[in-house]
Amino acid sequence: MVAYWSSGATGWTTGLAVPLTAVDAPITGVLRQIAGPAAFLLPASGLAARFTARRIEGALPIFWHHVTKAKDEAIELSTAP
């Protein structure tokens, strides 16, 4: 059994595989097997989200400058005789 989760914001995909023998096992056995990978994936996904947010926040002032400059140029061109 494999479960995938894809983030539209980052394009990252997380996969989790559980052996088929665990499917017929009691739910507590399955949860114990999932707990190990989940304990790793949760902090890893948090770090990935933080890294992505920092990269986006760093680019926003540059993007905002270009948008403002383009807007000013459009106003200037539309008011020119």
N, C-alpha and C positions, 0 to 999 in steps of 0.2 A: 504494500500500500504506500503510495507516494502522494504527498500533498505539496502543491506549489502555491506561492503567493508572489505576485509581481507588483512592484510599486510603479505607478505611472509617473511619479515625480522623478525617480532616480533611474528607472530601468533595471533595477536590481531584482533578481529572482532568488527566492529562498526555497530550498527543497528539503524535505524531511522524509526519510525512508524508514519503514518499520518492517521487520521480517514477517513473512506470511504466517509463520508459526505463532507469532504474537497475536494475530488477529483472532484466533480461537481462544486465546488465553483470557483470564479474568482481566477486567479493566485496570486493576491496580498494577498488574504486570506490564501492561502496555504503557501506562503512565510513567512507570519507573524507567522504561526504555526510552521514552520520549524526553524525560527530564534532563538527561545528560546533554543531548544536542541542543535542546531548548535553552539550557543554562549558558551555552556558548553563543547561540544565535541571537539571543536577546541583547546582550551587551554589544555584540558585533554590529547589529542593525542600528543600535543607538549611536554608535561611533560613526557609522556610515551616514546616518541622517545629519549628525552634527557637522561632519566634514562637508557634505553637500550644501548645508545651509550657509556655512562660512564662505564657500566658493561663490554662492549666489549673492550673498550680502556684499562681498568684495567687488563684484561686477556691477552692482546696482548704481553706484555713483557715476561710473563711466557711462553706463547706458543712459542714465538720467541727463547727463551733460549732452550726449548726442541728440536725445529727443528734444531738449530745450533749444539747442542750436538749430535743429531742423525746423522747429516751430517758429523761431525768430526769423529764419530765412524765408519761410513760407509767408509770414506776415509782411516782410519787407518786399518780397516779389509781388504780392497781391496789391500792395499800395503804391507800387512804382507806376509812373505815368506811361 
